[in-house]
């Protein structure tokens, strides 16, 4: 099977997350599970049509995917009730685009997989300053794979994958 590509959106990013073309012409998004896939030929054709929409090799993007949670999806139904419920703590006021920040024992992270999972009782002691406590199982249903701008490697993801690309001069 030939290599597949995601196509970045020419309309910019959301925080550090790269925006891509969604499936079936359904706009743009950051969720890697909802993206349109392009063959090498289709990606090259799109690049010739629009130099600002870069094709990135799907396999390389997927290797570097990070699970983020969009604040717009949060609802009150994710609140713990039992002191032993497994929870994560959201640090309020800190966002990467629309994505929330989680507490870790070493500080904070946007990556849901790196968030510290603690009991509700423990979280109550840590969630000072208005930080939110969420059920781990609930947040897990909202987590989506995303890709960050700083991880774009032109050589591996574009030219090394067979795309003919000459970076535009500023």
C-alpha positions in Angstrom: 0.0 0.0 0.0 1.3 3.5 -0.8 1.9 6.1 1.8 -1.0 8.2 3.1 -0.9 11.9 4.1 -2.9 14.3 6.2 -3.3 17.8 4.7 -2.8 20.8 7.0 -5.3 23.7 6.9 -4.3 26.9 5.3 -6.4 28.7 7.9 -3.9 28.4 10.8 -3.7 26.3 13.9 -5.5 26.1 17.2 -3.0 26.8 19.9 0.0 24.5 19.2 -2.3 21.9 17.5 -2.1 21.7 13.8 -5.4 22.1 12.0 -6.0 19.6 9.2 -8.7 18.9 6.5 -11.5 16.8 8.0 -13.1 13.8 6.2 -15.7 14.4 3.5 -15.1 18.1 3.3 -16.4 18.7 6.8 -14.2 21.7 7.5 -11.0 21.6 9.5 -10.1 20.1 12.9 -7.3 18.8 15.2 -8.7 15.3 15.9 -6.5 12.9 14.0 -9.4 10.4 14.0 -11.5 12.6 11.8 -9.1 13.6 9.1 -9.2 13.1 5.3 -6.5 10.8 4.0 -4.6 11.6 0.8 -2.5 9.4 -1.4 0.9 10.7 -2.5 -0.5 11.8 -5.9 -3.5 13.6 -4.3 -1.3 15.3 -1.7 1.1 16.5 -4.4 -1.8 17.8 -6.4 -3.2 19.7 -3.4 0.2 21.2 -2.6 0.5 22.5 -6.2 -3.0 24.0 -5.8 -2.3 25.6 -2.4 1.3 26.0 -1.1 0.0 26.8 2.4 -1.7 23.4 2.9 1.1 21.0 3.6 0.8 17.3 3.2 2.3 15.4 6.2 3.0 11.7 6.2 0.3 10.1 8.3 2.5 7.4 9.8 5.0 10.0 11.2 2.2 12.3 12.5 0.5 9.4 14.2 3.8 8.4 16.0 3.9 11.8 17.6 0.2 12.1 18.4 -0.7 13.5 21.9 -4.1 13.1 23.5 -5.7 16.5 24.3 -9.1 17.4 25.7 -11.1 20.3 24.2 -12.7 22.5 27.0 -15.8 23.0 24.8 -16.8 19.4 25.3 -16.7 19.4 29.1 -20.0 19.0 30.9 -20.9 18.6 34.6 -21.7 14.9 34.1 -18.0 14.1 34.6 -18.0 15.0 38.3 -16.9 12.3 40.9 -19.2 11.2 43.7 -17.2 8.5 45.6 -14.0 9.4 47.5 -12.3 6.5 45.8 -13.3 7.5 42.2 -10.2 7.8 40.0 -9.8 11.4 38.9 -7.7 13.9 37.1 -7.3 17.6 38.1 -7.7 20.3 35.5 -5.7 23.5 36.1 -8.1 26.3 35.4 -7.1 29.3 33.3 -4.3 27.4 31.4 -5.1 26.4 27.9 -3.4 25.4 24.6 -6.0 26.8 22.1 -9.1 25.1 23.4 -7.3 22.3 25.2 -7.2 22.0 29.0 -4.2 21.6 31.2 -3.8 18.7 33.6 -2.0 18.5 36.9 1.0 16.1 37.3 3.1 15.4 40.3 5.9 17.3 38.5 3.8 20.2 37.3 1.4 20.3 34.4 0.7 18.9 31.0 -1.7 19.1 28.1 -1.3 15.4 27.4 -4.1 13.5 29.0 -1.9 10.3 29.1 0.6 12.2 31.3 -2.1 13.5 33.7 -1.8 12.1 37.3 -4.7 9.8 38.1 -5.6 10.1 41.8 -8.5 9.3 44.1 -11.2 12.0 44.5 -10.2 12.3 48.1 -6.6 13.1 47.1 -7.7 15.4 44.3 -9.7 17.5 46.8 -6.5 18.3 48.6 -4.7 19.3 45.4 -7.4 21.1 43.5 -6.9 24.5 45.2 -7.4 27.8 43.5 -10.6 26.8 41.7 -9.0 23.9 39.8 -11.6 21.4 38.5 -11.7 17.7 39.4 -13.0 15.3 36.7 -13.6 11.6 36.6 -10.8 9.9 34.7 -13.2 7.6 32.8 -15.2 10.6 31.7 -12.2 12.6 30.4 -10.9 9.5 28.7 -14.0 9.5 26.5 -13.2 13.1 25.4 -9.5 12.7 24.8 -8.5 12.9 21.1 -5.2 12.4 19.3 -3.7 15.7 18.2 -0.4 16.8 16.5 1.7 19.8 17.5 3.2 22.4 15.1 6.7 22.1 16.6 6.8 18.4 15.7 6.7 19.0 11.9 9.8 17.5 10.3 9.9 18.6 6.7 12.5 16.1 5.7 10.7 13.1 7.3 7.1 14.0 6.7 7.2 15.8 3.4 10.2 15.5 1.1 11.5 12.2 2.5 8.0 10.8 2.0 8.1 11.6 -1.8 6.5 15.0 -1.9 8.2 17.5 -4.2 8.3 20.6 -2.0 10.3 23.8 -2.1 9.7 26.0 1.0 8.5 29.4 0.0 10.9 32.3 0.7 9.8 35.0 3.1 
